[in-house]
Amino acid sequence: MSARIALTILFTIAMVWLWLPYFFTPKEPKPIVENVASIPDYIATDLKQTNFNKSGTVSHKVMARKMSMYQDLGFTHFEKPQFTIFSEQGVWQLTADEATLYNNEKLILEQNVIAKSLTPNIMLNIIEAASVEYLINSKLMTSQSEVKMTGPGLEIKGQGLNANLEEQVIKLINHTKTTYYDQ
């Protein structure tokens, strides 16, 4: 009987020793696993990039405080971007607080968007809007938001915009006010 009691005591001590860490280990919360798709594949700060077309001339330049590329989702996000667009008719510079590039074709600029013509002697040299969509390959710029366009001695306000930066044709969808200034 004493062997049976000793064996029971030995078995109990072994079980307590094996299970003791389980009862006294602090229960840590499971770490929150972020969606892998929401993590950028590539991040660049103080980005400066020049893109060329098929004939070897400069198509556009990109500068941004920060760029985050989400390759699996098919878009790239920019903070404080500056896009300089070159065409045969002139040069435009698009700036905004934020921009998103989809599939290297459609660029959506948001918050404090300014399109500035760097070509001298043009009728409209600054376009301001809350948001602008720009198609890179066709050089078409559209906006559905309130738009203000200025040029030498001229200010035009309206709602919505269609512009072809290649041909330097800008159409206001809904004109609200034009102001001429003495020169």
C-alpha positions as CSV (number, residue, x, y, z in Angstrom):
1,M,0.0,0.0,0.0
2,S,2.8,2.4,0.7
3,A,4.1,1.8,-2.9
4,R,0.7,2.7,-4.2
5,I,0.6,5.9,-2.1
6,A,4.1,6.8,-3.1
7,L,3.3,6.3,-6.8
8,T,0.1,8.4,-6.5
9,I,2.0,11.2,-4.8
10,L,4.8,11.0,-7.4
11,F,2.2,11.1,-10.3
12,T,0.4,14.1,-8.7
13,I,3.7,16.0,-8.3
14,A,4.7,15.2,-11.9
15,M,1.3,16.5,-13.2
16,V,1.4,19.7,-11.1
17,W,5.0,20.3,-12.3
18,L,4.0,19.8,-16.0
19,W,0.8,21.9,-15.7
20,L,2.1,24.7,-13.4
21,P,3.4,26.9,-16.3
22,Y,0.1,26.7,-18.0
23,F,-1.8,28.1,-15.0
24,F,0.7,30.9,-14.2
25,T,1.7,32.1,-17.6
26,P,0.1,35.5,-18.2
27,K,-2.5,35.4,-21.0
28,E,-1.2,37.8,-23.6
29,P,-3.7,39.1,-26.1
30,K,-3.2,37.7,-29.6
31,P,-1.4,40.2,-31.8
32,I,-3.7,41.9,-34.3
33,V,-2.6,40.8,-37.7
34,E,-3.1,43.5,-40.2
35,N,-4.5,42.7,-43.6
36,V,-1.4,41.9,-45.7
37,A,-2.9,43.8,-48.6
38,S,-2.9,47.0,-46.6
39,I,0.8,46.9,-46.2
40,P,2.7,48.7,-49.0
41,D,5.1,46.6,-51.1
42,Y,7.4,49.6,-51.5
43,I,7.7,53.0,-49.8
44,A,9.9,55.9,-51.1
45,T,10.5,59.2,-49.4
46,D,11.5,62.4,-51.3
47,L,10.7,60.7,-54.6
48,K,12.1,62.1,-57.8
49,Q,11.4,60.2,-61.0
50,T,11.5,61.0,-64.7
51,N,9.5,58.9,-67.2
52,F,10.1,58.7,-70.9
53,N,7.8,57.9,-73.8
54,K,8.5,55.4,-76.6
55,S,10.4,57.9,-78.7
56,G,12.7,58.7,-75.8
57,T,11.5,62.1,-74.9
58,V,10.5,63.1,-71.4
59,S,6.8,62.2,-70.8
60,H,6.4,63.4,-67.2
61,K,8.3,63.9,-64.0
62,V,7.1,62.9,-60.5
63,M,8.2,64.3,-57.2
64,A,6.6,63.5,-53.9
65,R,7.3,63.7,-50.2
66,K,6.2,60.0,-49.8
67,M,5.1,57.3,-52.2
68,S,3.5,54.0,-51.1
69,M,3.1,51.3,-53.8
70,Y,0.5,48.6,-53.3
71,Q,1.3,46.3,-56.2
72,D,-1.3,43.5,-55.5
73,L,-4.1,46.1,-55.2
74,G,-2.9,47.9,-58.4
75,F,-2.4,51.4,-57.0
76,T,0.3,53.8,-55.7
77,H,-0.4,56.5,-53.2
78,F,1.5,59.8,-53.1
79,E,1.8,62.5,-50.3
80,K,2.4,66.1,-51.5
81,P,2.9,65.0,-55.2
82,Q,4.1,67.2,-58.0
83,F,3.6,65.9,-61.5
84,T,5.2,67.8,-64.4
85,I,3.6,66.8,-67.7
86,F,5.4,67.5,-71.0
87,S,3.6,67.7,-74.4
88,E,4.4,69.2,-77.8
89,Q,2.1,72.1,-77.0
90,G,3.4,73.0,-73.5
91,V,4.3,71.9,-70.0
92,W,1.9,71.6,-67.0
93,Q,2.6,71.0,-63.4
94,L,0.0,69.3,-61.2
95,T,0.3,69.5,-57.4
96,A,-2.0,68.3,-54.6
97,D,-2.0,67.2,-51.0
98,E,-2.6,63.6,-52.0
99,A,-2.8,61.5,-55.2
100,T,-3.4,58.0,-56.2
101,L,-2.2,56.3,-59.4
102,Y,-4.2,53.3,-60.6
103,N,-2.5,50.8,-62.9
104,N,0.0,53.5,-64.1
105,E,-2.8,55.1,-66.2
106,K,-5.3,57.0,-64.1
107,L,-4.1,59.6,-61.6
108,I,-6.5,61.0,-59.1
109,L,-5.3,64.2,-57.3
110,E,-7.2,65.3,-54.2
111,Q,-7.2,68.2,-51.8
112,N,-5.8,71.6,-52.9
113,V,-5.2,70.6,-56.5
114,I,-3.4,73.2,-58.6
115,A,-2.6,72.7,-62.3
116,K,-0.1,75.4,-63.4
117,S,1.0,76.0,-67.0
118,L,4.8,76.4,-67.2
119,T,4.4,77.6,-70.8
120,P,4.7,81.4,-71.3
121,N,2.0,83.5,-73.0
122,I,-0.9,81.2,-72.4
123,M,-4.5,82.4,-71.8
124,L,-5.1,80.3,-68.7
125,N,-2.1,79.5,-66.5
126,I,-3.5,78.2,-63.2
127,I,-6.4,75.8,-62.6
128,E,-7.5,75.1,-59.0
129,A,-9.9,72.4,-57.9
130,A,-10.7,70.1,-54.9
131,S,-10.0,67.0,-57.0
132,V,-8.9,66.2,-60.5
133,E,-8.6,63.0,-62.5
134,Y,-5.8,62.8,-65.1
135,L,-5.3,60.1,-67.7
136,I,-1.6,59.8,-68.3
137,N,-1.6,58.2,-71.8
138,S,-4.2,60.5,-73.3
139,K,-3.2,63.6,-71.3
140,L,-6.9,64.2,-70.4
141,M,-7.8,66.0,-67.2
142,T,-11.3,66.0,-65.7
143,S,-12.9,67.3,-62.6
144,Q,-16.4,67.3,-61.2
145,S,-15.6,69.7,-58.3
146,E,-15.7,73.5,-58.2
147,V,-13.0,74.9,-60.5
148,K,-11.2,78.3,-60.6
149,M,-9.1,79.2,-63.6
150,T,-6.9,82.2,-63.8
151,G,-4.8,83.9,-66.5
152,P,-3.4,87.3,-67.2
153,G,-6.2,89.7,-66.3
154,L,-8.8,86.9,-66.1
155,E,-10.5,84.7,-63.5
156,I,-13.1,82.1,-64.4
157,K,-15.1,80.0,-61.9
158,G,-17.4,77.0,-62.5
159,Q,-18.3,73.5,-61.7
160,G,-16.5,70.6,-63.5
161,L,-13.8,70.6,-66.1
162,N,-12.7,68.7,-69.2
163,A,-9.1,69.5,-70.4
164,N,-6.8,68.0,-73.1
165,L,-3.3,69.1,-72.0
166,E,-1.8,67.7,-75.3
167,E,-3.9,70.0,-77.4
168,Q,-4.2,72.8,-74.8
169,V,-8.0,72.7,-74.9
170,I,-9.9,73.4,-71.6
171,K,-13.7,73.3,-71.3
172,L,-15.6,74.3,-68.3
173,I,-18.7,72.1,-67.7
174,N,-20.8,74.6,-65.8
175,H,-19.7,78.2,-65.9
176,T,-20.7,80.4,-62.9
177,K,-18.6,83.6,-63.1
178,T,-15.9,85.3,-65.2
179,T,-14.0,88.4,-64.0
180,Y,-11.8,90.5,-66.2
181,Y,-9.1,92.7,-64.6
182,D,-7.5,95.9,-66.1
183,Q,-4.0,95.3,-67.3
